[in-house]
Amino acid sequence: MATKGAGANPVDRRRRAYNMLDSAFPERGYALRWCEQAQEMYKADGDMKEARLLLRSALGCSRVADDYASVYKAWIAMELHDGNVEAARGLFHEWGSRIYAGEDDSGVDFWCMFINFEVWNGGADRARAVARVAAETCPSDPTIYAKSLKVEVLFRHGDRVLAHNLNNFAMDVDCKDWVAHYQVRAFHHNDNDNCKAKRLGGGLFLDRMCRGVRRLVRRLGYRPLHAASTTICLSV
């Protein structure tokens, strides 16, 4: 019987999961069902008008932070697939207002998604603006600062950012790894030979400099990063 359960049809597994949710958390089960129905409707006929009504109903049923995040992620993805960038941006702002109100605790994940969205759909100014607000909202999280660096590297201001802020970011090994990852990955998006050369040597260069300064600045904490990130977003 266990083997049969493991290989059961996905629809059957989903139905059992929903039945469990209905018995323990009725409203949560309703919210996820509305969301799934909206996705299926959009896949079937491409009608966002009806899908939006269902997704709004799903948000109305939600009483758990994870549900808000799931519904907003699905809705934003559908709007982008349909070419509605402004509608997707409006959903990010709506989602953010729920976080500010304490209804959703997505926090850093939300800001990382919003920054990525603006990088690929809004351009440099919008991406920097979101990164600045994210840094102000989450002043002690290294992921946000790594995302801020990613914005500048993607828009080809990586040299200035690394030269100005490397000492600050090097205070934490996890943050350093984020920076190195995004630096190398971002240069893959650039085609000119200069950027390709930097990509090949950038990781080793960054690692050497970080090792040299980490022992000197580790005790400072993340507060210096807050000021540095704000300076980046305002001046670049």
N, CA, C and O of each residue as an XYZ file, in Angstrom:
944
protein
N       0.828     -1.204      0.000
C       0.000      0.000      0.000
C       0.860      1.251      0.000
O       0.512      2.240     -0.645
N       2.002      1.223      0.728
C       2.879      2.393      0.787
C       3.423      2.715     -0.587
O       3.533      3.878     -0.973
N       3.773      1.640     -1.341
C       4.301      1.871     -2.682
C       3.257      2.497     -3.578
O       3.550      3.396     -4.365
N       2.041      2.014     -3.451
C       0.965      2.566     -4.264
C       0.756      4.040     -3.960
O       0.530      4.840     -4.868
N       0.833      4.404     -2.667
C       0.657      5.805     -2.295
C       1.745      6.676     -2.880
O       1.488      7.787     -3.343
N       2.997      6.151     -2.856
C       4.111      6.949     -3.349
C       3.996      7.196     -4.841
O       4.450      8.224     -5.342
N       3.376      6.236     -5.566
C       3.277      6.403     -7.008
C       1.908      6.846     -7.468
O       1.590      6.751     -8.654
N       1.098      7.326     -6.552
C      -0.264      7.717     -6.898
C      -0.265      8.907     -7.840
O       0.715      9.644     -7.955
N      -1.393      9.068     -8.507
C      -1.569     10.195     -9.412
C      -1.413     11.509     -8.656
O      -1.923     11.641     -7.544
N      -0.703     12.504     -9.253
C      -0.534     13.792     -8.565
C      -1.848     14.431     -8.146
O      -1.925     15.065     -7.094
N      -2.889     14.267     -8.972
C      -4.189     14.838     -8.630
C      -4.735     14.198     -7.361
O      -5.292     14.881     -6.502
N      -4.573     12.873     -7.247
C      -5.043     12.178     -6.048
C      -4.265     12.620     -4.813
O      -4.842     12.818     -3.744
N      -2.949     12.772     -4.969
C      -2.139     13.218     -3.829
C      -2.557     14.618     -3.389
O      -2.646     14.909     -2.196
N      -2.809     15.476     -4.371
C      -3.227     16.831     -4.054
C      -4.578     16.828     -3.353
O      -4.796     17.588     -2.409
N      -5.482     15.973     -3.815
C      -6.812     15.906     -3.216
C      -6.716     15.459     -1.759
O      -7.404     15.998     -0.892
N      -5.857     14.469     -1.494
C      -5.686     14.019     -0.116
C      -5.105     15.134      0.756
O      -5.514     15.322      1.902
N      -4.145     15.868      0.192
C      -3.555     16.975      0.955
C      -4.602     18.031      1.272
O      -4.646     18.556      2.384
N      -5.449     18.344      0.289
C      -6.494     19.342      0.515
C      -7.502     18.854      1.549
O      -7.981     19.636      2.370
N      -7.823     17.559      1.509
C      -8.751     17.020      2.502
C      -8.187     17.161      3.913
O      -8.918     17.462      4.857
N      -6.873     16.941      4.047
C      -6.240     17.118      5.351
C      -6.283     18.585      5.779
O      -6.555     18.897      6.939
N      -6.011     19.477      4.829
C      -6.073     20.904      5.147
C      -7.484     21.312      5.545
O      -7.679     22.083      6.485
N      -8.467     20.783      4.815
C      -9.854     21.140      5.108
C     -10.246     20.736      6.524
O     -11.002     21.441      7.192
N      -9.727     19.598      6.978
C     -10.097     19.131      8.311
C      -9.395     19.921      9.413
O      -9.952     20.111     10.495
N      -8.162     20.383      9.135
C      -7.399     21.089     10.169
C      -7.474     22.605     10.033
O      -7.658     23.316     11.021
N      -7.330     23.101      8.793
C      -7.325     24.550      8.535
C      -8.216     24.831      7.326
O      -7.702     25.021      6.223
N      -9.529     24.864      7.504
C     -10.448     24.985      6.367
C     -10.136     26.149      5.438
O     -10.129     25.976      4.219
N      -9.878     27.330      5.986
C      -9.664     28.492      5.129
C      -8.396     28.350      4.295
O      -8.337     28.819      3.159
N      -7.384     27.702      4.863
C      -6.150     27.523      4.114
C      -6.375     26.601      2.920
O      -5.864     26.859      1.831
N      -7.138     25.529      3.123
C      -7.454     24.640      2.016
C      -8.204     25.357      0.915
O      -7.931     25.140     -0.265
N      -9.158     26.219      1.288
C      -9.911     26.980      0.293
C      -8.990     27.895     -0.504
O      -9.104     27.982     -1.727
N      -8.082     28.577      0.182
C      -7.192     29.527     -0.488
C      -6.341     28.828     -1.537
O      -6.208     29.322     -2.657
N      -5.764     27.685     -1.187
C      -4.909     26.980     -2.133
C      -5.709     26.421     -3.300
O      -5.215     26.368     -4.426
N      -6.950     26.000     -3.033
C      -7.799     25.512     -4.122
C      -8.129     26.635     -5.110
O      -8.058     26.441     -6.324
N      -8.492     27.819     -4.577
C      -8.781     28.956     -5.457
C      -7.570     29.263     -6.339
O      -7.701     29.499     -7.540
N      -6.407     29.255     -5.726
C      -5.179     29.577     -6.447
C      -4.916     28.559     -7.559
O      -4.594     28.933     -8.687
N      -5.052     27.292     -7.238
C      -4.818     26.264     -8.248
C      -5.848     26.344     -9.369
O      -5.510     26.158    -10.538
N      -7.098     26.620     -9.019
C      -8.138     26.733    -10.035
C      -7.844     27.891    -10.983
O      -8.065     27.783    -12.189
N      -7.348     28.995    -10.437
C      -6.999     30.146    -11.274
C      -5.892     29.782    -12.258
O      -5.948     30.161    -13.428
N      -4.898     29.056    -11.789
C      -3.804     28.655    -12.665
C      -4.297     27.729    -13.773
O      -3.908     27.876    -14.932
N      -5.149     26.779    -13.414
C      -5.678     25.856    -14.414
C      -6.534     26.593    -15.444
O      -6.465     26.296    -16.636
N      -7.334     27.544    -14.989
C      -8.179     28.308    -15.903
C      -7.326     29.113    -16.883
O      -7.624     29.172    -18.076
N      -6.273     29.726    -16.370
C      -5.411     30.526    -17.240
C      -4.698     29.640    -18.261
O      -4.572     30.011    -19.428
N      -4.233     28.473    -17.823
C      -3.580     27.552    -18.756
C      -4.538     27.089    -19.840
O      -4.140     26.890    -20.987
N      -5.808     26.918    -19.473
C      -6.787     26.389    -20.418
C      -7.185     27.397    -21.481
O      -7.240     27.060    -22.663
N      -7.468     28.650    -21.071
C      -7.985     29.609    -22.056
C      -7.266     30.958    -22.059
O      -7.634     31.850    -22.823
N      -6.248     31.118    -21.216
C      -5.489     32.366    -21.213
C      -6.266     33.577    -20.751
O      -5.895     34.706    -21.072
N      -7.333     33.371    -20.006
C      -8.183     34.476    -19.564
C      -7.754     34.943    -18.178
O      -8.075     34.305    -17.175
N      -7.021     36.066    -18.126
C      -6.567     36.583    -16.836
C      -7.695     37.241    -16.055
O      -7.626     37.323    -14.828
N      -8.728     37.711    -16.737
C      -9.815     38.396    -16.038
C     -10.469     37.473    -15.017
O     -10.637     37.844    -13.855
N     -10.835     36.276    -15.450
C     -11.452     35.323    -14.533
C     -10.446     34.803    -13.510
O     -10.781     34.589    -12.345
N      -9.216     34.605    -13.960
C      -8.188     34.109    -13.042
C      -7.953     35.100    -11.907
O      -7.752     34.700    -10.760
N      -7.977     36.391    -12.227
C      -7.768     37.413    -11.188
C      -8.862     37.357    -10.124
O      -8.585     37.530     -8.937
N     -10.088     37.120    -10.543
C     -11.183     37.032     -9.576
C     -10.957     35.874     -8.604
O     -11.188     36.001     -7.401
N     -10.502     34.748     -9.145
C     -10.242     33.592     -8.289
C      -9.064     33.851     -7.348
O      -9.106     33.472     -6.177
N      -8.022     34.493     -7.860
C      -6.853     34.778     -7.027
C      -7.182     35.777     -5.926
O      -6.675     35.673     -4.810
N      -8.034     36.746     -6.249
C      -8.458     37.696     -5.220
C      -9.263     36.976     -4.141
O      -9.150     37.290     -2.956
N     -10.077     36.010     -4.561
C     -10.818     35.208     -3.591
C      -9.868     34.395     -2.725
O     -10.100     34.231     -1.527
N      -8.788     33.880     -3.337
C      -7.803     33.113     -2.578
C      -7.160     33.976     -1.502
O      -6.960     33.519     -0.377
N      -6.833     35.227     -1.842
C      -6.260     36.128     -0.844
C      -7.266     36.427      0.260
O      -6.896     36.586      1.423
N      -8.536     36.502     -0.113
C      -9.567     36.754      0.879
C      -9.718     35.610      1.863
O     -10.100     35.820      3.014
N      -9.415     34.388      1.409
C      -9.503     33.224      2.294
C      -8.264     33.051      3.155
O      -8.313     32.395      4.195
N      -7.150     33.639      2.723
C      -5.871     33.399      3.389
C      -5.858     33.994      4.785
O      -6.301     35.122      5.002
N      -5.347     33.223      5.718
C      -5.141     33.717      7.074
C      -3.747     33.349      7.579
O      -3.425     33.565      8.747
N      -2.931     32.795      6.693
C      -1.596     32.341      7.060
C      -0.589     32.998      6.130
O      -0.838     33.110      4.929
N       0.556     33.439      6.674
C       1.544     34.163      5.879
C       2.003     33.360      4.667
O       2.169     33.915      3.582
N       2.208     32.047      4.848
C       2.661     31.224      3.731
C       1.666     31.234      2.589
O       2.057     31.163      1.424
N       0.384     31.321      2.908
C      -0.632     31.354      1.861
C      -0.555     32.643      1.062
O      -0.650     32.620     -0.165
N      -0.383     33.768      1.748
C      -0.240     35.032      1.030
C       0.919     34.948      0.043
O       0.776     35.316     -1.123
N       2.062     34.465      0.512
C       3.236     34.377     -0.354
C       2.970     33.467     -1.547
O       3.337     33.802     -2.673
N       2.338     32.320     -1.315
C       2.060     31.376     -2.400
C       1.140     31.985     -3.445
O       1.372     31.842     -4.645
N       0.098     32.662     -2.987
C      -0.860     33.261     -3.921
C      -0.207     34.392     -4.703
O      -0.360     34.472     -5.921
N       0.514     35.261     -4.017
C       1.151     36.381     -4.716
C       2.189     35.899     -5.723
O       2.272     36.435     -6.828
N       2.976     34.900     -5.357
C       3.976     34.373     -6.288
C       3.306     33.828     -7.547
O       3.743     34.108     -8.664
N       2.247     33.051     -7.358
C       1.538     32.488     -8.507
C       0.919     33.588     -9.359
O       1.011     33.551    -10.586
N       0.295     34.559     -8.717
C      -0.382     35.642     -9.435
C       0.626     36.483    -10.216
O       0.397     36.800    -11.383
N       1.731     36.840     -9.582
C       2.760     37.638    -10.259
C       3.311     36.889    -11.467
O       3.498     37.477    -12.532
N       3.572     35.596    -11.305
C       4.089     34.801    -12.419
C       3.102     34.778    -13.578
O       3.507     34.858    -14.738
N       1.819     34.668    -13.278
C       0.803     34.648    -14.329
C       0.717     35.989    -15.047
O       0.608     36.031    -16.272
N       0.764     37.083    -14.292
C       0.715     38.410    -14.918
C       1.921     38.625    -15.830
O       1.786     39.166    -16.927
N       3.093     38.204    -15.375
C       4.284     38.362    -16.204
C       4.196     37.508    -17.460
O       4.577     37.944    -18.546
N       3.692     36.293    -17.306
C       3.529     35.427    -18.474
C       2.573     36.047    -19.477
O       2.715     35.853    -20.685
N       1.597     36.793    -18.974
C       0.612     37.440    -19.840
C       1.097     38.801    -20.344
O       0.390     39.470    -21.098
N       2.299     39.212    -19.933
C       2.854     40.475    -20.402
C       2.410     41.699    -19.628
O       2.586     42.824    -20.097
N       1.836     41.500    -18.449
C       1.301     42.624    -17.666
C       2.290     43.037    -16.570
O       2.092     42.726    -15.396
N       3.344     43.734    -16.965
C       4.395     44.104    -16.016
C       3.867     45.042    -14.939
O       4.179     44.867    -13.762
N       3.068     46.037    -15.329
C       2.551     46.995    -14.344
C       1.632     46.313    -13.332
O       1.650     46.636    -12.144
N       0.833     45.371    -13.815
C      -0.039     44.634    -12.897
C       0.797     43.831    -11.901
O       0.476     43.780    -10.714
N       1.867     43.208    -12.386
C       2.748     42.450    -11.500
C       3.414     43.369    -10.481
O       3.539     43.017     -9.308
N       3.841     44.550    -10.934
C       4.469     45.506    -10.009
C       3.472     45.938     -8.928
O       3.828     46.057     -7.755
N       2.238     46.165     -9.331
C       1.216     46.530     -8.361
C       1.004     45.452     -7.318
O       0.742     45.751     -6.153
N       1.117     44.191     -7.733
C       0.973     43.087     -6.784
C       2.137     43.046     -5.797
O       1.946     42.731     -4.623
N       3.337     43.363     -6.269
C       4.470     43.443     -5.344
C       4.220     44.508     -4.284
O       4.477     44.282     -3.101
N       3.719     45.672     -4.704
C       3.451     46.736     -3.735
C       2.350     46.321     -2.753
O       2.427     46.611     -1.559
N       1.339     45.647     -3.270
C       0.254     45.177     -2.396
C       0.769     44.151     -1.399
O       0.431     44.193     -0.216
N       1.583     43.238     -1.886
C       2.187     42.220     -1.021
C       3.061     42.889      0.040
O       3.021     42.514      1.211
N       3.850     43.880     -0.376
C       4.698     44.592      0.573
C       3.904     45.280      1.663
O       4.337     45.324      2.815
N       2.736     45.822      1.310
C       1.911     46.490      2.324
C       1.417     45.496      3.367
O       1.267     45.855      4.535
N       1.165     44.265      2.972
C       0.768     43.234      3.939
C       1.930     42.902      4.877
O       1.731     42.663      6.068
N       3.143     42.891      4.325
C       4.314     42.624      5.165
C       4.488     43.733      6.189
O       4.737     43.464      7.364
N       4.356     44.989      5.744
C       4.471     46.120      6.668
C       3.399     46.053      7.752
O       3.643     46.424      8.900
N       2.218     45.580      7.380
C       1.113     45.507      8.336
C       1.228     44.308      9.275
O       0.422     44.156     10.193
N       2.224     43.463      9.047
C       2.415     42.306      9.909
C       1.578     41.106      9.533
O       1.517     40.135     10.287
N       0.922     41.151      8.365
C       0.089     40.031      7.939
C       0.907     38.942      7.253
O       0.435     37.816      7.099
N       2.119     39.269      6.844
C       2.961     38.341      6.099
C       4.389     38.523      6.591
O       4.850     39.651      6.760
N       5.092     37.416      6.821
C       6.458     37.513      7.327
C       7.485     37.055      6.294
O       8.537     36.529      6.657
N       7.185     37.253      5.005
C       8.095     36.807      3.949
C       9.429     37.540      3.990
O      10.468     36.950      3.694
N       9.411     38.821      4.354
C      10.626     39.575      4.602
C      11.650     39.549      3.497
O      11.411     40.048      2.397
N      12.817     38.951      3.800
C      13.951     38.954      2.882
C      13.595     38.296      1.557
O      13.988     38.791      0.501
N      12.857     37.189      1.593
C      12.471     36.520      0.346
C      11.672     37.457     -0.552
O      11.884     37.493     -1.764
N      10.763     38.207      0.037
C       9.972     39.165     -0.733
C      10.874     40.189     -1.401
O      10.745     40.446     -2.598
N      11.789     40.778     -0.633
C      12.644     41.824     -1.192
C      13.555     41.290     -2.282
O      13.787     41.969     -3.283
N      14.071     40.089     -2.103
C      14.918     39.503     -3.148
C      14.131     39.289     -4.435
O      14.633     39.550     -5.528
N      12.899     38.816     -4.302
C      12.054     38.644     -5.486
C      11.760     39.977     -6.153
O      11.803     40.086     -7.379
N      11.459     40.998     -5.346
C      11.115     42.314     -5.886
C      12.319     42.929     -6.606
O      12.171     43.508     -7.682
N      13.505     42.803     -6.013
C      14.708     43.321     -6.672
C      14.928     42.614     -8.004
O      15.184     43.266     -9.016
N      14.831     41.289     -8.012
C      14.998     40.543     -9.261
C      13.983     40.973    -10.307
O      14.314     41.131    -11.483
N      12.748     41.159     -9.870
C      11.694     41.593    -10.788
C      12.071     42.907    -11.464
O      11.951     43.035    -12.682
N      12.526     43.885    -10.680
C      12.856     45.188    -11.250
C      14.125     45.136    -12.095
O      14.247     45.878    -13.069
N      15.064     44.275    -11.737
C      16.265     44.129    -12.564
C      15.891     43.734    -13.981
O      16.420     44.283    -14.948
N      14.977     42.780    -14.103
C      14.658     42.247    -15.427
C      13.469     42.930    -16.087
O      13.255     42.758    -17.287
N      12.698     43.693    -15.339
C      11.502     44.309    -15.927
C      11.433     45.820    -15.767
O      10.669     46.475    -16.477
N      12.208     46.386    -14.857
C      12.082     47.815    -14.593
C      13.285     48.651    -14.937
O      13.155     49.856    -15.154
N      14.466     48.040    -14.995
C      15.668     48.792    -15.302
C      16.436     49.224    -14.070
O      16.053     48.931    -12.938
N      17.538     49.933    -14.320
C      18.495     50.261    -13.264
C      17.891     51.116    -12.158
O      18.054     50.802    -10.979
N      17.195     52.193    -12.519
C      16.687     53.116    -11.499
C      15.683     52.443    -10.576
O      15.754     52.602     -9.357
N      14.754     51.695    -11.148
C      13.750     51.018    -10.322
C      14.401     49.947     -9.443
O      14.053     49.806     -8.270
N      15.340     49.200    -10.010
C      15.999     48.147     -9.234
C      16.776     48.737     -8.069
O      16.746     48.197     -6.963
N      17.477     49.853     -8.314
C      18.230     50.497     -7.236
C      17.290     51.031     -6.159
O      17.591     50.942     -4.969
N      16.161     51.580     -6.574
C      15.212     52.127     -5.600
C      14.687     51.027     -4.684
O      14.600     51.216     -3.471
N      14.338     49.882     -5.259
C      13.848     48.770     -4.441
C      14.961     48.244     -3.539
O      14.719     47.932     -2.373
N      16.178     48.145     -4.073
C      17.304     47.671     -3.264
C      17.560     48.602     -2.088
O      17.894     48.146     -0.994
N      17.406     49.905     -2.308
C      17.624     50.866     -1.226
C      16.594     50.680     -0.114
O      16.944     50.671      1.067
N      15.315     50.532     -0.495
C      14.267     50.327      0.505
C      14.477     48.994      1.224
O      14.271     48.896      2.433
N      14.888     47.968      0.472
C      15.139     46.663      1.086
C      16.241     46.756      2.132
O      16.131     46.165      3.206
N      17.309     47.498      1.823
C      18.413     47.650      2.771
C      17.972     48.406      4.015
O      18.429     48.114      5.120
N      17.083     49.376      3.835
C      16.578     50.127      4.987
C      15.649     49.268      5.845
O      15.608     49.408      7.067
N      14.906     48.378      5.185
C      13.943     47.540      5.896
C      14.616     46.371      6.607
O      14.202     45.981      7.699
N      15.658     45.812      5.983
C      16.372     44.657      6.554
C      17.848     45.018      6.719
O      18.694     44.485      6.001
N      18.172     45.918      7.658
C      19.536     46.453      7.737
C      20.602     45.469      8.187
O      21.792     45.767      8.075
N      20.212     44.309      8.691
C      21.222     43.379      9.203
C      21.310     42.095      8.396
O      21.920     41.128      8.852
N      20.713     42.059      7.206
C      20.721     40.826      6.429
C      21.709     40.908      5.268
O      21.555     41.764      4.398
N      22.724     40.036      5.236
C      23.730     40.110      4.173
C      23.184     39.791      2.795
O      23.725     40.258      1.793
N      22.109     38.996      2.726
C      21.544     38.650      1.430
C      21.083     39.888      0.681
O      21.262     39.983     -0.533
N      20.493     40.830      1.391
C      20.010     42.051      0.756
C      21.171     42.835      0.152
O      21.054     43.379     -0.946
N      22.280     42.888      0.864
C      23.422     43.639      0.350
C      24.069     42.937     -0.829
O      24.572     43.586     -1.746
N      24.057     41.613     -0.808
C      24.542     40.878     -1.968
C      23.655     41.154     -3.175
O      24.146     41.281     -4.296
N      22.349     41.245     -2.944
C      21.434     41.574     -4.038
C      21.707     42.976     -4.570
O      21.635     43.212     -5.776
N      22.019     43.905     -3.666
C      22.336     45.261     -4.101
C      23.567     45.266     -4.995
O      23.615     45.974     -6.002
N      24.561     44.471     -4.619
C      25.742     44.341     -5.470
C      25.379     43.745     -6.818
O      25.892     44.174     -7.852
N      24.502     42.764     -6.807
C      24.109     42.130     -8.062
C      23.500     43.154     -9.013
O      23.765     43.135    -10.215
N      22.680     44.047     -8.461
C      22.068     45.085     -9.293
C      23.143     45.886    -10.002
O      23.062     46.096    -11.212
N      24.156     46.339     -9.262
C      25.188     47.180     -9.854
C      26.044     46.421    -10.852
O      26.434     46.968    -11.883
N      26.341     45.146    -10.546
C      27.145     44.358    -11.471
C      26.385     44.116    -12.766
O      26.955     44.220    -13.852
N      25.102     43.794    -12.659
C      24.301     43.555    -13.856
C      24.208     44.792    -14.732
O      24.141     44.692    -15.957
N      24.203     45.964    -14.099
C      24.155     47.199    -14.876
C      25.546     47.785    -15.089
O      25.702     48.977    -15.356
N      26.557     46.917    -14.964
C      27.936     47.212    -15.345
C      28.577     48.325    -14.530
O      29.325     49.149    -15.055
N      28.272     48.334    -13.244
C      28.974     49.223    -12.330
C      29.693     48.403    -11.262
O      29.953     48.894    -10.164
N      30.009     47.156    -11.590
C      30.589     46.257    -10.608
C      31.937     46.698    -10.086
O      32.214     46.534     -8.898
N      32.799     47.261    -10.948
C      34.128     47.659    -10.496
C      34.050     48.719     -9.410
O      34.737     48.634     -8.392
N      33.207     49.719     -9.636
C      33.092     50.794     -8.659
C      32.567     50.265     -7.326
O      33.066     50.634     -6.263
N      31.569     49.408     -7.391
C      30.980     48.871     -6.165
C      31.985     48.011     -5.405
O      32.137     48.154     -4.192
N      32.668     47.119     -6.117
C      33.619     46.250     -5.440
C      34.758     47.050     -4.817
O      35.170     46.767     -3.692
N      35.265     48.036     -5.532
C      36.375     48.821     -5.007
C      35.962     49.615     -3.769
O      36.756     49.789     -2.844
N      34.717     50.096     -3.756
C      34.263     50.975     -2.684
C      33.785     50.218     -1.455
O      33.887     50.728     -0.339
N      33.257     48.996     -1.644
C      32.573     48.309     -0.544
C      33.116     46.932     -0.193
O      32.565     46.257      0.676
N      34.183     46.507     -0.851
C      34.665     45.150     -0.618
C      35.037     44.919      0.839
O      34.756     43.849      1.380
N      35.659     45.891      1.481
C      36.050     45.721      2.877
C      34.844     45.471      3.767
O      34.905     44.647      4.680
N      33.748     46.174      3.509
C      32.547     45.987      4.319
C      31.957     44.602      4.121
O      31.619     43.922      5.090
N      31.834     44.184      2.870
C      31.203     42.899      2.609
C      32.060     41.729      3.060
O      31.537     40.652      3.344
N      33.369     41.927      3.129
C      34.271     40.825      3.455
C      34.219     40.431      4.920
O      34.857     39.453      5.309
N      33.486     41.152      5.736
C      33.462     40.846      7.160
C      32.754     39.533      7.465
O      32.887     39.005      8.569
N      32.011     39.002      6.514
C      31.247     37.787      6.780
C      31.456     36.805      5.638
O      31.256     37.153      4.474
N      31.858     35.580      5.963
C      32.196     34.624      4.918
C      30.987     34.267      4.070
O      31.119     34.079      2.861
N      29.804     34.172      4.683
C      28.608     33.848      3.911
C      28.281     34.957      2.927
O      27.928     34.699      1.776
N      28.401     36.192      3.393
C      28.130     37.322      2.515
C      29.151     37.367      1.386
O      28.805     37.671      0.244
N      30.410     37.067      1.701
C      31.449     37.050      0.677
C      31.121     36.037     -0.410
O      31.312     36.306     -1.596
N      30.624     34.870     -0.003
C      30.264     33.850     -0.982
C      29.140     34.325     -1.888
O      29.155     34.066     -3.091
N      28.155     35.028     -1.306
C      27.076     35.582     -2.124
C      27.627     36.545     -3.164
O      27.269     36.481     -4.339
N      28.504     37.436     -2.716
C      29.057     38.442     -3.615
C      29.820     37.780     -4.748
O      29.640     38.140     -5.912
N      30.670     36.816     -4.420
C      31.455     36.132     -5.443
C      30.540     35.423     -6.434
O      30.759     35.481     -7.644
N      29.520     34.756     -5.916
C      28.590     34.028     -6.772
C      27.909     34.961     -7.768
O      27.862     34.681     -8.965
N      27.379     36.077     -7.256
C      26.653     36.984     -8.130
C      27.580     37.723     -9.081
O      27.192     38.031    -10.208
N      28.801     38.012     -8.642
C      29.732     38.693     -9.527
C      30.038     37.827    -10.742
O      29.934     38.286    -11.880
N      30.414     36.578    -10.499
C      30.771     35.688    -11.593
C      29.560     35.408    -12.466
O      29.659     35.412    -13.693
N      28.413     35.163    -11.834
C      27.207     34.847    -12.585
C      26.757     36.032    -13.436
O      26.321     35.855    -14.574
N      26.864     37.244    -12.880
C      26.406     38.418    -13.613
C      27.251     38.670    -14.841
O      26.722     39.093    -15.869
N      28.556     38.421    -14.768
C      29.403     38.686    -15.918
C      29.082     37.751    -17.077
O      29.426     38.052    -18.220
N      28.438     36.638    -16.812
C      28.020     35.742    -17.888
C      27.007     36.422    -18.805
O      26.859     36.032    -19.963
N      26.306     37.444    -18.290
C      25.294     38.121    -19.094
C      25.905     39.171    -20.012
O      25.205     39.721    -20.863
N      27.207     39.465    -19.858
C      27.862     40.489    -20.660
C      28.706     39.830    -21.739
O      29.335     38.801    -21.494
N      28.723     40.412    -22.925
C      29.366     39.781    -24.067
C      30.738     40.349    -24.405
O      31.509     39.700    -25.112
N      31.064     41.557    -23.913
C      32.328     42.136    -24.352
C      33.509     41.429    -23.698
O      33.382     40.856    -22.616
N      34.672     41.476    -24.377
C      35.854     40.730    -23.941
C      36.349     41.184    -22.581
O      36.850     40.380    -21.795
N      36.208     42.470    -22.303
C      36.691     42.988    -21.030
C      35.975     42.319    -19.862
O      36.599     41.914    -18.881
N      34.641     42.212    -19.989
C      33.866     41.584    -18.922
C      34.177     40.098    -18.822
O      34.202     39.540    -17.725
N      34.416     39.449    -19.971
C      34.755     38.034    -19.929
C      36.067     37.820    -19.187
O      36.200     36.872    -18.412
N      37.034     38.699    -19.423
C      38.315     38.579    -18.734
C      38.135     38.759    -17.236
O      38.745     38.038    -16.447
N      37.296     39.722    -16.835
C      37.052     39.949    -15.419
C      36.356     38.743    -14.796
O      36.632     38.372    -13.655
N      35.452     38.140    -15.560
C      34.728     36.994    -15.035
C      35.687     35.862    -14.695
O      35.541     35.208    -13.662
N      36.667     35.630    -15.565
C      37.579     34.518    -15.364
C      38.442     34.702    -14.124
O      38.763     33.729    -13.442
N      38.821     35.944    -13.826
C      39.682     36.177    -12.682
C      38.987     36.770    -11.486
O      39.588     36.900    -10.419
N      37.713     37.137    -11.645
C      37.030     37.876    -10.591
C      36.882     37.116     -9.294
O      37.051     37.686     -8.216
N      36.563     35.810     -9.384
C      36.350     35.044     -8.172
C      37.607     34.950     -7.317
O      37.547     35.136     -6.101
N      38.761     34.659     -7.955
C      40.009     34.557     -7.204
C      40.419     35.903     -6.625
O      40.884     35.986     -5.489
N      40.243     36.958     -7.419
C      40.584     38.303     -6.949
C      39.772     38.656     -5.710
O      40.307     39.139     -4.712
N      38.475     38.406     -5.795
C      37.594     38.724     -4.675
C      37.961     37.907     -3.446
O      37.977     38.424     -2.329
N      38.255     36.631     -3.656
C      38.571     35.767     -2.529
C      39.854     36.215     -1.829
O      39.915     36.230     -0.599
N      40.868     36.576     -2.595
C      42.128     37.014     -1.995
C      41.938     38.276     -1.162
O      42.449     38.374     -0.046
N      41.204     39.235     -1.704
C      41.005     40.486     -0.975
C      40.176     40.264      0.281
O      40.444     40.857      1.326
N      39.171     39.409      0.172
C      38.323     39.150      1.337
C      39.118     38.495      2.459
O      38.950     38.848      3.626
N      39.977     37.549      2.116
C      40.782     36.891      3.150
C      41.685     37.897      3.851
O      41.927     37.793      5.053
N      42.179     38.866      3.096
C      43.109     39.823      3.661
C      42.482     40.792      4.639
O      43.150     41.239      5.571
N      41.206     41.133      4.450
C      40.599     42.159      5.300
C      39.601     41.607      6.306
O      39.187     42.324      7.216
N      39.205     40.337      6.158
C      38.134     39.818      7.008
C      38.480     39.904      8.490
O      37.636     40.270      9.307
N      39.723     39.567      8.838
C      40.093     39.539     10.256
C      40.094     40.940     10.868
O      39.998     41.081     12.087
N      40.200     41.975     10.033
C      40.259     43.338     10.546
C      38.882     43.938     10.783
O      38.725     44.795     11.653
N      37.884     43.503     10.025
C      36.596     44.187     10.070
C      35.449     43.321     10.558
O      34.316     43.796     10.639
N      35.715     42.055     10.887
C      34.621     41.164     11.293
C      33.863     41.721     12.495
O      32.645     41.559     12.579
N      34.554     42.369     13.417
C      33.927     42.840     14.652
C      32.953     43.991     14.420
O      32.212     44.346     15.337
N      32.928     44.588     13.226
C      32.116     45.784     13.000
C      30.629     45.483     12.869
O      29.800     46.371     13.068
N      30.281     44.245     12.538
C      28.869     43.929     12.328
C      28.396     44.444     10.983
O      29.206     44.794     10.125
N      27.060     44.489     10.798
C      26.509     44.835      9.494
C      26.121     46.296      9.364
O      25.731     46.722      8.277
N      26.212     47.069     10.414
C      25.783     48.459     10.337
C      26.505     49.251      9.246
O      25.859     50.030      8.545
N      27.834     49.080      9.073
C      28.487     49.826      7.999
C      27.929     49.509      6.618
O      27.965     50.348      5.717
N      27.411     48.285      6.458
C      26.858     47.914      5.161
C      25.618     48.729      4.830
O      25.361     49.037      3.666
N      24.856     49.075      5.848
C      23.638     49.845      5.619
C      23.972     51.184      4.972
O      23.366     51.562      3.969
N      24.929     51.895      5.541
C      25.324     53.190      4.991
C      25.953     53.026      3.617
O      25.705     53.823      2.712
N      26.769     51.988      3.464
C      27.428     51.780      2.177
C      26.424     51.484      1.084
O      26.529     52.013     -0.023
N      25.439     50.630      1.391
C      24.441     50.279      0.383
C      23.615     51.494     -0.005
O      23.311     51.687     -1.182
N      23.247     52.321      0.980
C      22.482     53.527      0.677
C      23.282     54.450     -0.222
O      22.735     55.055     -1.144
N      24.591     54.560      0.045
C      25.449     55.405     -0.777
C      25.497     54.894     -2.206
O      25.433     55.680     -3.151
N      25.609     53.570     -2.371
C      25.636     52.980     -3.708
C      24.384     53.365     -4.484
O      24.460     53.863     -5.607
N      23.233     53.127     -3.865
C      21.968     53.316     -4.567
C      21.743     54.786     -4.927
O      21.123     55.084     -5.948
N      22.239     55.700     -4.102
C      22.006     57.114     -4.359
C      22.997     57.700     -5.352
O      22.663     58.629     -6.087
N      24.231     57.156     -5.379
C      25.272     57.828     -6.137
C      25.548     57.224     -7.496
O      26.060     57.910     -8.381
N      25.214     55.924     -7.688
C      25.579     55.287     -8.949
C      24.544     55.579    -10.014
O      24.681     55.124    -11.150
